[in-house]
Amino acid sequence: MKKSRFLSTLISAVLIGSCLPFSEMIAQAGTISGTCNYGENGAKWIFNYSTGVLTYSDGEYASYINSDSSYWNKDSVYSVVYGEGIKEIWGLKGYSNLTSVSLPSTLETIECTSFGGCFEECSSIRSIVIPDGVTLIDYSTFKNCTNLSSITLPANLESIEKEAFEYCTFLKQITLPDKLEFIGNNAFEESGLTSIDIPDSVTVIGERAFANCENLKSVTLPDNGIHFRDRAFVRTGLTSVDIPPSVLDTGKETFSNCADLASVTIGDGVMTVGNSCFSYCRSLTSITIPASVTTIEKDAFAYCDNLKDITILNPECVISSLGINDLTIHGYTGSTAQTYADNHSNINFVPLDDSPVESTLGDVNDDGSFGVSDVVMLNKWLLAVPDVHLNNWKAADFNNDNKLDVFDLILMKSALIESNQTNNE
């Protein structure tokens, strides 16, 4: 009895002195294994404590289960291998010493849970290849992977969710696949990107998606009616930007605080320059607002201290406020641009040489006449048919309300019918 009690006491003392769970002490001698707690589809796992390799196989779902927490320490895992057949993975947040991840071709989902993104804070991962079966990068998946410098995205990827690559400071280049449709809020905020090409398939760039990317010098935007949510490119290193004609609204604070932004081209088709869109762009010296722009919203150019020349080509453009004084506005005599300048003592007005040519009502393709082709073009544009642009959108504004909708199309058809009847009399 005394001998048994003595052995129990000795074992307890060894365990306490080691500061390791009993199962982990055993693991130091070799490998341990188990099954993910996910019913009959849970994958089997095996962990080699001496090499730090964690392998999942023979199942569809692979995760780090709390009940397995005594089998290994996060800092002990250096490599994770997911075998073929596995479809869904999650649960490696904070594996700071993880350097290698092998993903199977069968993978469909990299899931984020309430505990965080799948590879969030895996700060030692440098490269990873995502299989083509994955269509969504879930939120926070690679957030704070501060050494990630190379990633291959799947060809079938449709969505990059919020914060997916936030704080990936070593990620300088990434190729976005042609099927991508959505870039979520903060998706690449404060990453190390130096340039980005947005494919034609992307229709939404989320709020602060590229915010604080100080090394981001260039961006290529698609001409597909893409929508910017607020502050999409705020405080980036952009030096120039071309906003395509199909972008109807530049968005709120989209390019605010881009201190190196010296050249901005706004396509003739854009209708609204949003609130504070270019505020604090101190390298901007001149800009032309095309005739398509009907509204310049509040403080669009606030604190652009070196902006000295603005040309406003729409004589009826509604100007809420430019946000700056001490500049010259170029516009047409009798225009709202002249009125704005007259109401601000520190703004000079210089009339353009020629008054704008009065366009033919209904002539949206701007070929000099109003016909069936104009009605067809407006109809396609309202249906958001790709690659359809109105050369003269104002000619379709039959309601004279500075916007285009189905009511303008109805009035346009009526006007064409009436015109044809008159010509036949």
N, C-alpha and C positions, 0 to 999 in steps of 0.2 A: 504493500500500500504506500509506504514511504517512498519506495523507489519510483512508483508510477507518478506520485505527486511531484517528485523531484524532476522527472523528465518533462512533465507538463510545464512546470515553472521555467525550465531551461528553454523549451521551445518558444514560450511566450516572450522570454527575454530576447531571444534571437530575432523574433519577428518585430518587436518594438524597436530594437536597436537598429534594424536594417532600414526602417522608414519605408518599406515596400510592402504592398499587398502580397499575401501568400502566393496567389496565382502568378504574380509577376516574378517572384523569386524562382518559381518553377520554370517560368518562361525563359529565364536566363540560361537554362540548360539546353534549350532547343526551340521547338515550335509548339504552338497551341492552336486550337481550332474550335469552330462553333458554327452556328447557323443564325442568319439575320432573322430577327423576330418579326416576320411578315407572312405568316401562314405557310402554306405549302410552296409558295413561289419565292420565299426568301432565299437568298444566295448563301452558299457555304463560304466561310472565311477561314483563312489560315494565316497566322502571324509568326514570322521568324524573328525572334527577339535578337538574335545575334547579328542578323543582316539588316533588320529594320524594314523588311519587305512584307507588306500586307496584301494578300491575294484574295479576290472574290471569284467564285465560280459556281456552276451548277444551280442557276436560279435566275429570276428576272429582276429582282429588286435587291440592291446592295446599299446598306447604310451602316452608320456607326450607331449602335444601339446602347442606350444608357446601361442596360443590364450587363453589357460586355465591358463596362468601363474599367473593371479591375484587371482585365487581361493585358492591357498595354497603356502606356502613357503617350499622349499626343507627341511629345518631343522625341519619342523613340522611333517614330515612323518616318522613314526616309523615301520610301517608294510604295506606290499603290498600283496594283495590276488588276484590272477588271476583265474577266474572261468573256469569251464569246457567249452570247445568249442573254447577257444582262441588258435590260432595257431602261432601267431607271436607277439613278444614283443620287445620294445626298449625304450631308452630314460630316464634312471634313473641315469645318471652320476652325481656324486657329492652329492647324498643323504646321507650325512655323519652320520645321526642319524638313518638310516634304519637298523634295527636289524633282521627283519623277512621277508622272502619271500616265498610265497606258489605258486608253479607252477602246472598247470593242466596236466593231462595225455595226453591231445590233443595237447600240445605244440610241434611245429616242428622247429621253428626258433627263436634264440636269436640274434637279429641283431645289428650290429654296424653301426652308422651313422657318418656323418661328424662332429657331436658334440662329439663323443667318444663312448666307449664301453657301453653296456647296464647297467652294474653294476660298471663301472669304478669309483674308488674313493668312493665307498660305504664302508667306513672304519670301520663301526660298525657291518657288517655282519660277523657272526662267522661260520655258517653252511648253506648248501643248497643242495637240491637233484634235479638233472636235470632229467626230464622224458625220457624214452627210445625212444620217437619219435624224439628227437633231434639228428642230425647226425654231426653237426658242431658247435664248440665253436668259435664264430667269434672273430676277432682281438680286443684286449684290453677289452674283456668282463668283466674280474675280475681284471684288472690292478689296482694296488694300493689299493686292498682290504686287508689292512694291518692286520686285525684281523681274516681273514678267516682261519679257522683251520681244517675244515672238509667239504669235497665235495664228493658227489656220482655222478660219471659220467654215462651217459646212455650206455646201453649195445651195442647200434647200432652206437655209435660215430665213425666217420671215420677220422675227422680232428680237430686238435687243432691249430688255426691260430696264427699269430704273436702276441706276447705280451699278450696273453690271461690271464696268471697268473703272469705276471711280477710284482715284488715287493710285492708278497704275502708272507711277511716275517714270518707269523705264520703258514703257510702251510707246515707241516713237512712230511706228508705222503699223497700219492694219488695212487689209483689203476687205471691203464690204461686198458681200455676194450680190448677184443681180436680182435675186428674189426677195431681198430685204425690203420690208414695207414700213417698219416702225423703229424709231430710235427713241428710247424712253427718257424721262427726266433724269438729269445728272448722269447719264449713261457713261460719259467719258470725262466727267468733270475732274479737273486738276490731274489729267493724265499727261504723259510726255509727248503726245502726238505733235508732229511737225507739219503734217499736211493730211488732208482727207478728201477723198472723192466720194461724193454721195451719189449712189446709183439712181437711175431713172425710176426704179421701182419704189423708192422711199417717198411716202406722202406726208409723213409727220416727223418733225424733229422736236423732241420734248423740251420742256423748260430746263434751262441751264445744262443742256446735253453736253456742250463743250465748254462750259464756263471755266475760267481760270486756267485754260490750257495756254500758258504763257509762251510756249514754243511753237504754237500752231500758227504758221505763217501764211498758209494758203488753203482755200477750200473751193471745191468745184461743186456747184449746186445744179440739180437737174431742172430742166424746163418742163415741169409736169404739174404745175399748180401746187407745189409743196407748201405745207403750212408750218410756220414757225410758232412754237409756243414761247412764252416770255423768256427773255434773256438767254436765248439759245447759244449765242457766241459771246456773251459778256466777258470782258476782261481777258481776251485772247491776244495773241501776238500777230494777228492778221495785218498785212500791209496793203492788201487790196481785196475788193470783193465785187463780183458781177451778180446782180440780182436779176434772174430771168424774168421775161415779160409775163409769164404765167403766174408769178407770185402776186396774188391780189393784195395782200397786206404784209408789210415788212415785219409786223409784230412789235410788241412793247419791249424796249430796251434790248433789242436783239443784238446789236453791235456796240452797246454802251461800254465806255471805258476801254476801248481798243486803242491804246495810246499811239500805236504805230500805223494805224489805218490812214493812208494818205490818198487812196484812190477808190472811189465808189461809182459804179455804173448801175443805174436803176433802169431796168428794161421798160420799154414803152408798151405798157400793158398793166403794170403795177398801178393799183388804184389808191392805196393808202400808205403813207409813211407814218408808222406808229409812234405812240408816246415815247419820247426820250430814246428813240431808236438808235441815234448816233451821238447821244450825249457823251461829253468828255472825250470825244475823238479829237485830240489836240493836234494831230498831224494833218488833219483834213483842211485844205485851203480853198477848195472850190467844189461845186457839185451842180449838176443839172437835174432838175425835176421834170420828167417827161410830161407831155400833154395828157397822158392817160391818168395821171394822179389827180384825184378829185379832192383829197383831203390830206393836209399835213397836220398831224395831231400835236398836242401840247408838248412843248420843249423838245421837239424832234432833234434839234442841234444844240441843246443847252451846253454851255461851257466848252464849246468848240472854239477856243480862243483864237485860233489861226484861220478860221473859216471867214474869208473876206468877200467871196463872190458866190451868189446863188442865182441860178437861172431857173425861172418858173415858166413853163411853156403853156400851161393851161390857164387861159385868162379868167376862168371862173373857179379856180382852185380855192377851196375853203382852207384858210390858214388860221389854225387855232393860236399857235405861237411858235416862233422859231427858237426861242430861248436864248437868243444872242442879239447884240446890237453892234454898232461899229462895223458895218459891212455894206456891200452894194448888192441890190437885187436887180436882176435883168428880167424884164417882162414886157408885156404889151401895154400900150397906152390904154387907159381906162380899165385895166384888169384889177383883180383883187390883189395882185402883187403890188401894184402901184398904190392902191388904197392902204395896204399894210405899211408900206414904206412911208407914206405921207403921215401916218399916225404914230410913227416912231422917229423922233428927231435925229437919232444917230444912225439912221439907215438911209443911204442914197438910193435913188431909183434911176436906172438907165433904160430908156425904151429900146426895144428891139427894132431893127430897121423896118421890118415888114409886119403888118398885122397878120394874124393867122388866117389861112385860107378857109372860107366857110365851106364846110363839107356838105355833101348831099345827104339828107336824112334817109337812113336805111342802108347807106353804102358802107357796110361794115368791112368788106374786103378792099375798100379804098381804090376801086378801079375806075371811079368817075361816074358810075351809074348805079341805080338801085334796081335789083332784079331777084329772080328766084334763088340764085346762088348765094345771095346775102342772107335770105331767110334760112336756107339750108345750113349755112355756116353758123348762124346764131343758135339754131336748134341743136347742132352738134356741140357747140360750146357750152350751152346750158346743161347738156347731158354729160359733160366732162369727157368727151371723146378725146383720146390722147392726140397730141400734136396739132390741135386746132386752136389757132390764135386769131383774135379779132384785130385786124390792122387799124380799125378806127371804131373802137367800142362806143364812143360818144354818139355815133350816127345811129346806134340801135336804142338809144335811151328815149324812147317815144313817150315815156311817162315824165321825162325831165326831172327825175329825182336822184340823179347821180348814182344809180345802180341798175343792174340788168337782172330781169327775172322773166317768168313766163308771161306776165302781163305785157311786157314790151314785145314779146314774140307774137302775142295775139294781135296787138295793135299794128305790128309790122306786117303781118299777113293781110290784115284788113286794108292797110295803106297800099299794099302791092296790088290787091284785087281792084281797089278803086282806081289806081293808076292805070291798070290794064284796060279797065272799062272806059276810062276817059280817052285813052289812046285809040280805042277801037271805034269811037263815035265819029 
